[in-house]
């Protein structure tokens, strides 16, 4: 399948128009950024690994009833997805205090939270992706109250499932970021409606994973904090998930 017109180029992916109407091809890059694009670099092979991990996670979440925009992986670095209207929010679930939460609230990193904490941030690089309250989201028209309730329910369900999945391979799911979109459907009498789907990706780029025995960081924090070993960490996560690192022609 050949990619069509370029629609958007982000920090980690480039989006192209798919051959079929209503589809998009996501191309996963090796580019790595941190601190709102202040720090830039590359992690060799990251795009291939993130594409394959996202494929696996999306498939597994669909088996528990989470609707996603994912259709299929079409090459090492490309996947075909349904075109959804992305809701401009980053939905963050935190199980352990780390990263910006520790920094903002003066909380020691590694403290286990008594329950998963859900945060919203406005997806806007120019503003630094600021935290945003639910009332602001609704009042400013970024999403409706019913949509937020649905997103919250899915986010907690995703957290429950993925915590167990990663624990099964010796990794602690510390926190992660999700994006959701509105997928159009044709209703009765030709009218259009939509439903909420999980979109974007799930990979070590947008979650924190700590080895349960050693505490070693197995995610993009290795790049953010100049720890080194980024390639090996991403590869190890993929291997524990049973993903082949061999490239293939599809």
ChimeraX attribute file (.defattr): number of C-alpha atoms within 10 A of each C-alpha:
attribute: neighborCount
match mode: 1-to-1
recipient: residues
	/A:1	11
	/A:2	9
	/A:3	16
	/A:4	13
	/A:5	12
	/A:6	13
	/A:7	11
	/A:8	11
	/A:9	13
	/A:10	10
	/A:11	15
	/A:12	18
	/A:13	21
	/A:14	16
	/A:15	21
	/A:16	21
	/A:17	20
	/A:18	21
	/A:19	15
	/A:20	8
	/A:21	9
	/A:22	13
	/A:23	18
	/A:24	26
	/A:25	30
	/A:26	26
	/A:27	21
	/A:28	25
	/A:29	23
	/A:30	19
	/A:31	17
	/A:32	20
	/A:33	19
	/A:34	16
	/A:35	9
	/A:36	14
	/A:37	12
	/A:38	7
	/A:39	11
	/A:40	14
	/A:41	12
	/A:42	16
	/A:43	18
	/A:44	16
	/A:45	19
	/A:46	24
	/A:47	24
	/A:48	20
	/A:49	28
	/A:50	25
	/A:51	25
	/A:52	25
	/A:53	23
	/A:54	19
	/A:55	19
	/A:56	17
	/A:57	17
	/A:58	22
	/A:59	17
	/A:60	15
	/A:61	17
	/A:62	13
	/A:63	9
	/A:64	11
	/A:65	11
	/A:66	17
	/A:67	19
	/A:68	21
	/A:69	23
	/A:70	23
	/A:71	16
	/A:72	15
	/A:73	19
	/A:74	16
	/A:75	17
	/A:76	21
	/A:77	22
	/A:78	24
	/A:79	21
	/A:80	24
	/A:81	20
	/A:82	21
	/A:83	20
	/A:84	23
	/A:85	15
	/A:86	16
	/A:87	17
	/A:88	18
	/A:89	24
	/A:90	21
	/A:91	21
	/A:92	19
	/A:93	23
	/A:94	22
	/A:95	21
	/A:96	23
	/A:97	20
	/A:98	18
	/A:99	16
	/A:100	11
	/A:101	14
	/A:102	15
	/A:103	12
	/A:104	8
	/A:105	9
	/A:106	9
	/A:107	14
	/A:108	14
	/A:109	14
	/A:110	14
	/A:111	12
	/A:112	14
	/A:113	11
	/A:114	8
	/A:115	9
	/A:116	17
	/A:117	14
	/A:118	16
	/A:119	17
	/A:120	20
	/A:121	19
	/A:122	19
	/A:123	18
	/A:124	13
	/A:125	10
	/A:126	8
	/A:127	9
	/A:128	13
	/A:129	16
	/A:130	15
	/A:131	14
	/A:132	15
	/A:133	13
	/A:134	17
	/A:135	11
	/A:136	11
	/A:137	19
	/A:138	15
	/A:139	12
	/A:140	10
	/A:141	10
	/A:142	15
	/A:143	16
	/A:144	14
	/A:145	15
	/A:146	10
	/A:147	16
	/A:148	17
	/A:149	11
	/A:150	13
	/A:151	20
	/A:152	16
	/A:153	11
	/A:154	19
	/A:155	22
	/A:156	15
	/A:157	15
	/A:158	19
	/A:159	18
	/A:160	12
	/A:161	13
	/A:162	17
	/A:163	17
	/A:164	14
	/A:165	17
	/A:166	19
	/A:167	15
	/A:168	12
	/A:169	15
	/A:170	17
	/A:171	24
	/A:172	24
	/A:173	23
	/A:174	20
	/A:175	22
	/A:176	22
	/A:177	22
	/A:178	20
	/A:179	20
	/A:180	25
	/A:181	22
	/A:182	19
	/A:183	21
	/A:184	16
	/A:185	12
	/A:186	10
	/A:187	10
	/A:188	8
	/A:189	6
	/A:190	8
	/A:191	8
	/A:192	10
	/A:193	12
	/A:194	14
	/A:195	13
	/A:196	23
	/A:197	23
	/A:198	26
	/A:199	24
	/A:200	18
	/A:201	23
	/A:202	22
	/A:203	25
	/A:204	23
	/A:205	21
	/A:206	16
	/A:207	20
	/A:208	23
	/A:209	27
	/A:210	18
	/A:211	17
	/A:212	15
	/A:213	9
	/A:214	9
	/A:215	12
	/A:216	13
	/A:217	19
	/A:218	24
	/A:219	23
	/A:220	25
	/A:221	20
	/A:222	17
	/A:223	21
	/A:224	16
	/A:225	9
	/A:226	10
	/A:227	11
	/A:228	12
	/A:229	15
	/A:230	23
	/A:231	19
	/A:232	14
	/A:233	19
	/A:234	24
	/A:235	20
	/A:236	15
	/A:237	23
	/A:238	20
	/A:239	15
	/A:240	14
	/A:241	16
	/A:242	12
	/A:243	15
	/A:244	13
	/A:245	15
	/A:246	8
	/A:247	12
	/A:248	8
	/A:249	6
	/A:250	8
